[in-house]
Amino acid sequence: MAEQTNSTVLHQQRGGTVARVAALSKMSRLAYIDWMRGLACVLMFQTHCYDSWLSPAARKSSSLINWSQLGGTLPAPLFIFLAGVSFALLTERLREKSVACNAIARQTILRGAEVFAMGLLFRAQEFTLGYPRSPWTDLLRVDVLNILGLSMVLMGVLCWLVGEGDVAAARVRTLVAGLFVAAVVALVTPQLWTTHRPRFLPWPLESYINGVHIFDKPQPWLFPLFPWSAFAFAGLAVGFYLFSDFAKRKEGLAFALLGAAGLLACWLSTVFDSSRFRLYAVYDYWHSNPDFFLMRCGILLIILFLVYAWCRWGVAQKGFSPIIQLGNTSLLVYWVHIEFVYGRFSILPKGQCGALKATAGLLAIFVAMVLLSVTRTTWKKRKLKGVRQGLPATAVTAES
């Protein structure tokens, strides 16, 4: 969910402006990442709004809440998966620039630590604004930002371990390693949730493994490393695949193959689920089982292909796109909208609204977050423009 800032300001050479424009032109081909992240924001808005504002009667009388909850299963996997894809993009570009492996690891690991710190800060903010109703244990709750930051740190370590040598060879090694780690995380999750729980750890630490929090069993509404970090490593593998020589030469075919792989993964998930053979003593398809992880990965790949097709051949990039705009500032809108939906500053009374009123509130949140996002990017552009305008004068002074 972290904001991605991929443009680079070239300060030294006379041809810097041309190089910068070329880089931004190349980046426009990656609009599908921002569109997909923006889609996750929209799904997150509708899930949170209906969950917070609908009255008990509205929940029972309308199928809206059921569809809302179904859509609510996608934002977290989308955000974490896309973090892996973006991580691969950053690492690949640094490798192509011949940046030392240790320097790449330091930069990416520090970025992950920064996101993790943001997660802790977010929890502190929520506790402060909710005081005195919020229990102190909420400060230690494992949320998306926490696990996103830790996943980035672990991906940085993985890229450091396998990233030495030729760029193409390192890309293949990282792709295979990402798939391997994702599979291992998914496969050991059921044991860590049931028969082999690390009960010897204090609950704040065990919660990062299986989401137990202060309860006597793992909670499926939390975001522990197992299985959620697996989505990041799956995204890392997909990212390096998308930036491979084959994908660069035949981009459309590469994405079509990903869509086909997604369909295959969904089919295999249903086959394994219907099989009489059970690998685990406790079978929980909808929360901890690898079959469900396989299904969700398949859905993510299908969405990735469809979003790519929409951005390349549809009208996603025709004029202003509020979805892409939200994707550009996903961390900001995630952080802010929570307070106006669940927090003390909720724009509607929580648990007291009908479907129509909650939908009107959802539209208000969507418009407000788009306006906030536009304000943020406009401010950044003006700041960057000021820096660029100051560069020529600085160069002239230096030459004098």
Buried (B, 14 or more C-beta within 10 A) or exposed (E): BBBBEBEEEBEEEEEBEEEBEEBEEEBEEBBBBBBBBBBBBBBBBBBBBBBBBBBEEBBEEBEBBEEBEEBBBBBBBBBBBBBBBBBBBBBBBBBEEEEEBEEBBEBBBEBBBEBBEBBBEBBEBBBEBBEEEBEEEBBBBBBBBBBBBBBBBBBBEBBBEBBEEEEEEBBBBBBEBBBEBBBEBBBBBBBBBBEEBEEEBEBBEBBBBBBBBEEEEBBEEBBBBBBBBBBBBBBBBBBBBBBBEEBEEEBEEBBBBBBEBBBEBBEBBEEBBEEEEEEBEEEBEEBBBBBBBBBBBBBBBBBBBBBBBBBBEEEBBEEEBBBBBBBBBBBBBBBBBBBBBBBEEBBBEBEBBBBEBBBBBBEBBBEBBBEBBBEBBEEBEEEEEEEBEEBEEEEEEEEE
